Amino acid sequence: MTSLSVEMLAADAAEPITSAGNAQLGIAVLAGIAVIVLLITKFRLHAFLALTIGSLALGAFAGAPLDKTIVSFSTGLGTTVAGVGVLIALGAILGKLLADSGGADQIVDTILDRASGRSMPWAMVLIASIIGLPLFFEVGIVLLIPVVLMVAKRGNYSLMRIGIPALAGLSVMHGLIPPHPGPLVAIDAIGADLGVTLALGLVVAIPTVIIAGPLFSKYAARWVDIQAPDDMIPQRATEDLKKRPSFAATVFTVLLPVVLMMVKALVEISVDNPENHVQRVTNVIGSPLIALLAAVIVGMFTLGRAAGFTKGRISSTVEKSLAPIAGVLLIVGAGGGFKTTLIDIGVGQMIMDFSKNWAIPTLLLAWLIAVAIRLATGSATVATISAAGLVAPLAAGMGTAESALLVLAIGAGSLFFSHVNDAGFWLVKEYFGMSVGQTVKTWSVMETIISVVGIVFVLLLSLVL
């Protein structure tokens, strides 16, 4: 388990590095977030630098000594990277092996061979959901766009009827399911159990992706009836491979860490005895580090060797997978520093004091905070990290299921209404050859549906768990 304990967060919140009152702290939070938003949107500064400067500004507005603010930020950055950095790296390696070996293409081709007509949107959402488990959103889009465009072109389908389900599958995985960076950092900050969060995340994700994908795509295709642009169909990345991994081996490898982490969660719920030998074994093999490491090692054989990769080629693939995530790790780390600065200046206690008189449920409050930051910054990851830091103290005393639902509420809020300040918005617009208005009617509305449906199912689960 890579999460910070709730007790540590509460202790930090109880000993603020400033004597500022709640009014000043409230202004400091708004000013700090405003600095981050302004730097990202107006000055196009990298999110890592924006979060770093915003954290220092937060401390300054709160009246905290600069040296203590720097210590808080550095401690949070180090703790966050130590907690989730290895997991992000392992996820990136697995994703690169999946892409370069042709495993992703094998999943796509196998499912499409068995789908046609009305079942095609459902096939696309299934493909995207499976591939989206280990892959970052942007990588998943690059892998799936050629397939979406080719299927729409060859089958004479509306591009939205095929594209929206694929985008929904990728987006839901990105926002709700670990080992994606946002959910991992939220789990770490709140002290939630990863296995339980993963299990409940899948429960929320399945109906959400169905509603926002195949069902919504019917309406999206009516609102924006366009065909796949010929000039945007790129060559598939693995067309030059002589052989590819089998479908069964690929799916097994992708789902292995998910299964191991869910087994750990189920055993903990059913046995609940730390001294039990079965639980001790599952606690090891189901820990995120071991589960992902096992999938990477297995993937070197079931994906890499199966594709005819030499040892040198596998080593090169692993090396190439790590360079692109440097920016992600820095953003996540800086987000952790921002979160710790929030806690250390006493914002957690301030929110707990205010929330005593609020009639808003904690889960809904977390969702609203994530929505506000998402709308302002355009980044789902920044929204998740910042919201998790703000609401983490509210997790004190929560049960395992409730803290997991808090993570999912934040994740759902972080996906709300992607618009012109989101890189994903422009990526979808350019690949699909749409205007800004058409992208808002389809992609932005789809993201909003995912966010709203997601929080609805989270609130429903909170009533029964």
Secondary structure, 3 states (H helix, E strand, C coil): CCCCCHHHHHHHHHCCCCCCCHHHHHHHHHHHHHHHHHHHHCCCCCHHHHHHHHHHHHHHHCCCCHHHHHHHHHHHHHHHHHHHHHHHHHHHHHHHHHHHCCHHHHHHHHHHHCCCHHHHHHHHHHHHHHHHCCCCHHHHHHHHHHHHHHHHHHHCCCHHHHHHHHHHHHHHHHHHCCCCHHHHHHHHHHCCCHHHHHHHHHHHHHHHHHHHHHHHHHHHHHHCCCCCCHHHCCCCCCCCCCCCCCHHHHHHHHHHHHHHHHHHHHHHHHCCCCCCHHHHHHHHHCCHHHHHHHHHHHHHHHHHHHHCCCHHHHHHHHHHHHHHHHHHHHHHHHHHHHHHHHHHCCHHHHHHHHHCCCCCCHHHHHHHHHHHHHHHHCCHHHHHHHHHHHHHHHHCCCCHHHHHHHHHHHHHHCCCCCCCCCHHHHHHHHHHCCCHHHHHHHHHHHHHHHHHHHHHHHHHHHHHC
